[in-house]
Amino acid sequence: MTLQDRIGDVTERIVKRSHDSRSAYMERIARAADKGPQRSRLSCGNLAHGFAACGLADKQALSGDVVPNLGIITSYNDMLSAHQPYETYPSLIRDAAHEIGAVAQVAGGVPAMCDGVTQGQEGMELSLFSRDVIAMAAAVGLSHQMFDAAVFLGICDKIVPGLAIAALSFGHLPAVFIPAGPMTTGISNDDKAKVRQLYAEGKVGRDALLESESKAYHSPGTCTFYGTANSNQMLMEIMGLHMPGASFVNPGTPLRDALTREAAKRALAISALGNEYTPVGEIIDEKAIVNGVVGLHATGGSTNHTMHLVAIAAAAGIRLTWDDISDLSDAVPLLARVYPNGKADVNHFQAAGGLAYLIRELLSAGYLHRDVKTVYGSDLSGYTVEAKLDAEGNVTREEVPADSGDETVLAPVTKAFQPTGGLKMLSGNFGKAVIKISAVARERHVIEAPARVFHSQEDFLQAFKNKELDGDVAAVVRFMGPKACGMPELHKLTPSLGILQDRGHKVALITDGRMSGASGKVPAAIHVTPEAAAGGPIAKIRDGDMIRIDAVTGTLEVLVDDAEFNARPAATQDLSEHRFGVGRDLFAAFRANVGTPDTGAHVFGI
């Protein structure tokens, strides 16, 4: 089908806006590609250092410029369930490379922190900045210029965006992203949420809460709800950086291992030493970025990507804005119901048809650009297939069934859950913000309530515990922005806010911080910019001010006379307690130089 006009219009304005920066980027990667294999430019001493630890056969192979060398950037650690499966990937990848006469080396490791572990803790203040650390660490690994292509092993919240930024900084190299897959299904998300709420009300103890959480997060693999980690996997596939069908195959299965071997061989096949040279900087263009945003809306994906996608695009010389994201949200229907937008998890989504079905539906209705480059070598229509194993244990693919396996989880375009996407942009007299409405009941898309101002999560929770929040409330939690304390997620507030809402009150959260990628049923205007620490208008809000959030018209306002509001002094806050401990003292330069959320909240000059 012909591309929808609104998709085309947004793409075209991104192309025009990005003309100069994208042209400069493409010229840079073309110059790098023209130099040919980088090992030829290394001195004998350089090269000897680069393959000193290799076996004799690999040393001989790498002595010339004929045999390709694959760099592996890994986020492996064995504390975090999503990354533990990567322990065995380097040996799988090296064996796959040897099968086709190539070499593979681990180029470097990157940190991988878990927002699930750090929610509500001091370490969460490093979370957003870890994305940029990951990008820089990956760049260090590739800076040895020993490699003709790279594979990136990463899956969770900041890891994949950081790896994508690094890959694009080496845009002349082919890059394939290799996921590890979700853990198998544990207890239902509804049951988990109920126990959390009972604990917040003091009706069950910590032992019951821990038992519930352990049944939910119980094995290797990503968490199964549709937060940032699984949104990452959707993005990498719909933007053509995964092999088709790779995103949601469980760890420790023969198919998972076969997909890993296939991805390694494909990365080598598309290097400049072969006949299908496909650098990552050409794959991630304006159309691919728009496809990513469309996928985000169609699945009700993570609010974090209103920053991450902007930063990834910038690394490729593409200027994506919140207005672009908002306009695409108005044009794209919601086709998936995965927790917190529904009861299902990503395993149910995969069983219902997964990304193959979703991509086919969006393509057939004209919501995606078909004519894009991918690591698979096809246009995007090559991603409407399911990955399976043949009799020899190799990956084979077949068309996904015509009908969804469960239309309560994954709907056709003709039966979309709602006509617009899951994310909306808000603007008004105290800045811009993001709201996720795909899990918010329609009657709560507009909330008007008196403000109660807090300068920390703990202050809010104490007020809740003291029964001070017995009525309608717009909880303003400020000095949570990137310059203040690294923009932590405030998911710890979700159970208490949910309890207030369930009691029949009008409830909303307004913050210059973040919420989890699994933002749920309470209306939350997040990523408010300018932030309080930069003197933004959110610092002028006072207890009792009426706040209006309107996700229908896209407005966020304090209902105070303009002259009075503008004349108010901005509140200040002593942030010294956020400057030290848990490594926070090492991130002073990040806090000082970080950009605004609507420009990607990164520290790079891109």
N, C-alpha and C positions, 0 to 999 in steps of 0.2 A: 504494500500500500504506500501511497505517496506520504511523505513526511508531514505531520501536522504543522499547520502554519505557525502556531505559537512556538513550537520547538525550533523551527527554522529561523524565526525572527530573533529569538534569544541567542541562538548560535551565531547568527550573522552579526549581531551587535557585539558579541564577545570577540569575534574575529576582528572587527574594525577597531575596537578598543585596544586589542592586543597586538596590532600590526607591528609596531616598532619593536616592542619587547620580544615578541615571538620571532621576528625576523633576525634580531641580534642573537637570540638563543640558537636558532637553526644554523646560523653562520658559524657559531662557535663549535657546535658538534660536527659540522661538516669539516672544519679545519682539523679537528681531532681525528676524524675518520680518515682523512686524506693522508695522515702520517703513517697509516698502516699498522701492523702489529707492533705494539709498544716495546716488546722485548728486544726488537732489533736495535733499539736506541739505547739499551742498557749496556754499560761497560761489562767486560768479563767478570770483574769483581762484583758488580751489581747482580749479574745473573747468577753467579756462583752462590751468593748469599740467598737468592730467591729460590733455588732448588736444592740447597744443601741437605735438607732433611728427606728428600725424595729417594725412592729406589733408583737403581741404575737405569732401568728402562725409561722411567719418567725423566731422569736427567738427560738421557740421550735425546728423548723426544723434544724436550724444551730447549735444547741447545740451538735449534733452528727456529724458523718462523712458519713451518708448514703444519705442525700439529697444534690444534687449538688447546688452550688451557682455560678451564672453567673455574672462576672464583666463587667460593661459597661464603656468603655472609650469614651467620647464624645467630639466632637469639636464644639458643638452647640454655636452659637451666633446669634442674630437676626439683626445684621447689614449687614451680608453678605448673599446674596441670596442663595448660595449653601448650607449653613449650617443652615439657618432658619428652614427648615423642621424638623431638628433633635429635635426641642423643644418637640415634642409629642412622640418621640421614646422610652424614658425610660418607660413611662407608658404602651405602647404597649408591650414592652419586658417583663416588670414585670408581666403583665397579661398573656402573653404567657407562662412564666415560671410557674406561679401558676397553669395553666391548666394541667400541667404534674407533679405537685407536687414538683416543684423546687422553688428556690429563685433567684432573680436578684437584684443587687445593682449597683448604679452608683459609680464606683471605683474612678473616677477622670475626670476632664476636661482638655483639652489642648487648647492652643491658636490656632487661625485660622486666619491668615492674608490673605489679598487678593491682589495679584499682580495687578489686575485691578484697585484697588483704589490707590496703591502706585506707579504705573508706572511713572517714571520721577520725583519722589519725594524722599526726604531723607529717608523715611521709607522703600523704596525698598532695602536699604543697610542692613536691618535686614532679608530680605526675605529668602535667602538661609540658614542662620544660624537658622531660625525658625524651620527648619526641625529637627535639632539636639535638640533644646529646646523641641519640641513636643515629640521626642523619650524619652527624660529624664523625662518629665512631665508624660507621660504615664507609664513609669517604676515606678515612685513614686506612682502612683495610684495602681499599681498591687503589690507593695512591701509589702502591709499589709498581703499578703498570705492568704487571706480569700476566694480565688476563685478557682474553678475547671475548668473553661473555661472562655473565654472572647469574647466579641463582640466589634468591633471597628467602631465607627461612624465618618467617615471622607470621604472627596471627592476631595478636591482641591489640589493645586500645591504641596506644601511641606508637607501637612498634612498626606496624605496617605503614602508617603515614610517614614515619621517620625514614624507613627503608625506601619508600617511594621517592621522597625528596632526594635521598642520596643517589638512587638509581638515575634520577633525572639530571643530577649534577654531573654524572658520567653518561650523558645522553647518547654518546656515540656507541656505547656498548649495548648489545642485546641483553635483556634482563627478563628472567622468568621468575615469578613468585610461586613458592611452593607451600601450600597450607598443610596443617597437620590434622584438621578435622575436629568435629565436636565430640565430647564424651557421649556415651549412651544416655538414654533418658533415665533420670532418677525419679524422685517424687514429683508430683504435679506442681507447677508454679503457683497455682491457687493455694494449695496446701502450705507451701513455703511462706507465701505472703500472709496467710492467716496466723501462722505461728509467730511471725515477726510482729504482727499487730497485737496479738495477745501478750507478747513479751513487753511491748511498749506500754500496754495498759496495766502491767504488773500482774497479769492473770496466770502466767506460766513463768518458770524460772529459767536460768541460764542453761541448765542441763537439757531441758526440753528444746530450747532454741538451738543449742549446738547439735543435738541429735538430728533435728530437722535440716539444718544447714548441711550437715555431713551426708545426709541422704540425697540432697540436691546436688552437691559438688562432691563427687564420689570416685572419680577415676581420671586417667589421662584424657586430655582433650579440652577444648574450649567449653565454657559454660554454655548451656543450651538455650538460654533466652536470647532474644534478638536485641542485643546491646551493640556497643561499638565493635567488639571483636568480630562478631558474625556479620555486622554491616561491612567491616573491612573486607571480608571474604567475598561478599556480594560485589563490592566495588571492583576488586581485582579481576573478577571473572567478567563482569559486564563491560569493563574497560579493556579487556583483551590481554591481561597480564598473567592469568592462569591458563592452564590447559583446560579445555571444555569439560565440565562436569566434576572438577576437582574440589570444589569448595567444601562440601558438606559430607564427605566420606569419612567414616569413623576411623580413629587411629588403630594401629595394630591389626589391620586386616590386609589380606593379600592385595585387594584392589588399591588400598592406600599406598602400599609399597610399589606396586606397578606404576601408579601415577607419578610417584616420585622419580623412578628410573626414567620414565618417558619424558618428564619435564627436563631432566638433566640432558638427555640426548637432544631434545629439541633446542635447548639453549645453545648447544654446540653447533647444531645444524644451521642456525641463523646468524652465526658469527661472520665476520668479514672474510674468513678463510673458506667459507662455503659459497653456495650459489643462491642463498636466500637471505642475504644480509638484511636484518631488520632491527635497527637500533631502537632502543626504548624511547628516545626523544621524538621519533617519528610516530610511534604508536600513540603516545599521549599527546593528542592535539586537541583543538577546541571541540571537535565532535565527540571524542572519547570522554572529555570532561563533562559535557552535557549528558552523555549517556549515563555517566556515573551519578549525576544529580537526579536524573529521571529514575534510575533504579532505587536511589535513596527514598524518593517520594513514594514510589509504587509499593515499597515494602514497609514503609513507616520506620525508616532507619534512624540511626543515632544522631542526636543534636550536635554531638562533638564534630561531626563532619561539616557543619557550617563553618568551622575553622580549618579542619584538616584538608578538605577539598580545596579551599581557597589557597592554602599554603602549598599543596601539591601542584596546583595549577600554576602558581607563581614560579615554582622551580622549573617549569617548562616554558616560562615567558608568557603565560596566559593570565589575563586579568579577569578573574571571576569575582562577582560581587554578591552581596546578600540580596540585592534587588533581582539579580538573575535567578538565584535560588528560589526566591519568593514567587516570581512570575512562573517559573516552571512548576512549582507546587500547585498553583492555580490551574495548571493545564493537565496535570497527570493524575489519573485515578489511583486509588489505593486498592491493590490486588492481594495483599497478604495480611493475614491475621496471626501473628506470632507474638508470644508474650514479650512485652507487656501490652501489646495491642490486641491480644486474644489469649486463648487458653493453651494453644499449641506451642511446641518448642521447635527448634530448627530441624530436629530429626523428623518430626511430623511434616514440616514444610518440605523436606527432601523427599519423603515418601509420597507426598501429594503431587510431585512433579518437579519441585525445586526450581532452580534458576533456569533450567532448560525450558520448562513450561512458561515461566514468567517472561523470559526474553522473547520467546516465540509470540506470546500474546502481545507484548509491547511492540515488537517489530510489525506484526500483522496489522496493528491499529495505527501505525505511523508515529509512535512515540519515541522511537530510537533511530539513530543514524545507523543504517546497515553498512554503508560504504566506509568502513574504518579498517585500519591494519590491526592485526592481532599476532600474538606469539605463535598461534596455531597455524598461521599462514592463510587462513580464510578471512572473509569478512565476518560480520557479527552473526550471520545466519549459521555459521559453523558451530555456534554455541547453543543451538536448540536441540542438543543431543544428550543422552545419558551415557555415562562411562560404565563399562562392564568388563569382565574378563573373558577372553576366549579360552579354548581348550589347552593352549600352551601357557596360560597365565599372563598373557600380554593384554594391554588395554585395547578394547574395541568399543565402538560407539554405535548407538542406534537412536532413531528418532523417538522423542518422548511421546507417550500416548496423546491422542487428540483431546481427551477430556482430563480435567483435574481429578486426582485421586480423592480429593476431599475439598469441596467448594466452600466449606466453612473455614478452611485454612488458606487456600490458594484459589482465587476466583478468576474466571475469564473476564476480559474487559467488559463484556456485555452484562456481567453481574457484579461489577465492582462494588466494594464495600462502601466507598464514598467517592464522589466525582473528583475530589482534589486530594493532593498528597498529604503526608503526615506532618510537614513542617511549615510554619508560617513565620514571617518576619513582622515585627511590631516597631512602630516609631511614634514618637510623641514629644511632649514637652520635657521629658527627662531622659531622652536619648533613644537609642535603638536596642532591640532585643530579639531573641528567638523564642518561639514556643512550639512545642510538639503537641499536636491535638489528636493524633490518631487513636490514642487511648483515653481521651477525655470525652465524657458524655456531652452530647450536643448542647444540652441545657446549661453546661458550664463553659461554653466557649466565650461567653461574656460574663465578667465578674466585676461587681462594684462593691468595695468593702473598705472599712477604715484601716489605715496603716498602723502596724506595730513594728517599730524599728529595732533591729538587733545588729550587733557588730561581731557576732560569732555564732556558730552552730550551738555551742554550749549554752549561750544565753537564751536562745530559743527553746532548747530542750528543758532548761531549768524552769522557764516560764510555763511550759506545758506541764511539767511535773508539779508545779505549784498551783495548777488549775487557774492560771491567769488568762488563758485563751479560751474563754467560754462564750463564743459568739462569732459573728462574721469577722474575718481577719484577712488582710493583705499583709503577709509577713515579708518585710523588707530586710533581707540579710545582706549587708553591704560590707565594703572593705574586704571583699573576697576575690577581687579581680587579679589579673596577672601581675600588675605592678605592686599590688598590696602584698599578696602572699602566694602567687603562683597559680591562682584560679583553681582551687580544689573543687572536686565534685561534692555536692551536699546531699547525697543520696541518704545519708543518715537521718535526714529530716522527714523522709517519705512516710514511714509508719505513723508518726505523730500527726502530720498534715492529713493523712488519710483518715485517721480516727476523727479529727475535727470535721472533716467533710462528711463522713458517715453519720455524724450526729445531726446532720441537716444544715450545717452552717455554710455560708459562702466563704470559700477558702481559696487563696492564691499565694504563690511564692513569687517574689520579685528579687532578683539578685544579680550582682555583677560577677558571681561565680558560675560554676557549671552544675548541672545535674548529671546523674549517671546516663550513659547511653540508653539505659532502660527506663527513661523518664516515663512516669505512669499516669494515673488517673487524675491527679491534682493539677490544675492549670499552673504552669510555671513559666514566667517571663525571665529568661536566663541570658547570660552573656551581655548584660546591660553595658552599653558603652556610650559615652565616656564613663569610666569606672570612678568609684568614690575617691580612690587614692589619687586620681588625676584631677580632682576637683569637679567631677561630673555632677549634673543636677541631681542624681540619686543621693548625693551627700546632703541635699537640702530638704529631703523628706523628713517630716516630723510625725510623731505619734498622733493619730486621729485624722490626718489628712485622708481624704477620700481618694482611692486609687481605682482607676477603671482600666481593665484589660479587655480588649475587644478583638478576639481572634478572627472575627468575621470581617471587620473592616481593616484589621491590621494596625490598631492603635493602642498605645500605652500612655496613659495620662494621669497626672495628679490634678485633681479638680480643685485647684487653688487659683485665685486671681493672679494673672501673669505678673503684674507689677509687684505684688507682695512676694510671689515666689522668687522672682528674679532678684529681689532686694535681700533675700535671706543669705546669711553667710553659710558657706559649705562647712559641714561638720568635719572634724579631723579625728584621727585615731592613732594612738600609740601602737605602732606595729613592731616594736622591738622584740617581742616574744616570738615573732615569726622569722627572725633573722638568724637564729642559731639553733643548733641541734638537728639531728637526723640528716646532716649534710647541708642544711639550708644556708649556712654561711658561705658555701662554695658557689651559690647561685645568685650572688648580689648583682653580677654583671647582667644576668638574664633579666632580673626584675627591673633593672635600670633601663634596659634597651628593648624590651619586648614591645612588639606592635600591638595594635588594638585587635579585639576578636574578629571584627568584620574584615580585617586585612590578613587574617590567618594567625594572629598571636604568635608570630615567630620572631627570632632574633637575627635573621639573615637579611642581608641587603638585596633581596630579590623582589 
